[in-house]
Amino acid sequence: MHLVYPLVLAVLLFGIGLYGVLARRNAVLVLMSVELMLNAVNVNLVAFDMWLRDTLHAGQALTLFVITIAAAEIGLGLAIVLMIFRNRATSDVSALRDLAEPGAVPRARRRLRTARTRPGSEAA
Amino acid sequence: MTAGLAAATVAAADLSGRGGPGFLSPTGAEVAFVLIGLVVLGSALLVVTTSQIVHAALWLVVTLGGLAAEYLLLTAEFIAWVQVLIYIGAVVVLLLFGLMLTRAPIGRSTELDSLKRWPAVLVAVGATATLLTVVVDAFHSAYLDLGKTDDGSARVTGESLFRVWVLPFEVLSVLLLAALIGAIVLSRGRADADGKGR
């Protein structure tokens, strides 16, 4: 098998995951996109491990480690999302703007606010 | 009969040399890899674009399962089964729990996507194009000889994991314990958070 096939698959999967992280607003969907990016890295690791015929099998061992860390990350990430949901009653990542400049409302949100009245998210 | 033909082409590919056959005469494994790869990419696109949030989780199952099949085609069978067990068995179930507990909207919703979508498309397409150029330029002649190898079997992976990578393995188990305790503390620390925060 040509090495390009798994590598191109990994690149495209990584791009899709990147788009998901940037474009999605629901925090759980952002976590799903992060999983896609991690899987792209795993495909790379397995393909290069097979190509280099590594006697230590560093690629496969690292793939197992990445899978384990992804499981830990999703557990912690969901715990954080649930805590934010309990405190703020939203899982919308673009509604959490505590670290932004005070009074700096992004243009998209201003447009949204004039377009329709949304109780709940503004109070949060 | 077609299966026999595919096996014959795979055997012929095994006998060929380092450079490998051209791209225009793909082996059976390559054809299967590309077809499953198309399924993986299509369902991944649906994960990031669908407007029904539960469907995104279910398309994620298709993506991860397809990737497990790709690992099998790359002869990494142990990784494939770990992928099925942990990702499909644990991570997707956790994600569905998260969707339920955050009272995600069941059914169509227009609130899932950011309003500023074009910068995201731009960044993703730019990064993909750059990576594709570099990867194809660097590895267009590399050939992966997946002959009679048992590099991906459970025996080989276990030997390397428990002989060479024991220390990272143990450190990782401590990390998992820390993540477990952290998740428990985060999800039950209601009294503490209220006492300090407000």
Interface residues (C-beta under 8 A of the other chain):
Chain A: M1 H2 L3 V4 Y5 P6 L7 V8 L9 V11 L12 L13 F14 G15 I16 G17 L18 Y19 G20 L22 A23 R24 R25 N26 A27 V28 L29 L31 M32 S33 E35 L36 N39 N42 V43 V46 A47 D49 M50 W51 R53 L56 H57 Q60 A61 T63 L64 F65 I67 T68 I69 A70 A71 A72 E73 I74 G75 L76 L78 A79 I80 V81 L82 M83 F85 R86 N87 S91 D92 S94 A108 R109 R111 L112
Chain B: A13 G20 F23 T27 A29 E30 F33 V34 G37 V40 L41 A44 L45 V47 V48 I53 A56 A57 L60 T63 L64 L67 E70 Y71 L73 L74 T75 A76 F78 I79 V82 Q83 I86 Y87 A90 V91 L94 L95 F97 G98 L99 L101 T102 R103 A104 E111 L112 D113 S114 L115 K116 R117 P119 A120 V121 V123 A124 V125 A127 T128 L131 L132 V135 V136 F139 H140 A142 Y143 L144 L146 T149 D151 G152 V156 T157 S160 L161 V164 W165 P168 F169 L172 L175 L176 A179 L180 G182 A183 L186 S187 R190 A193
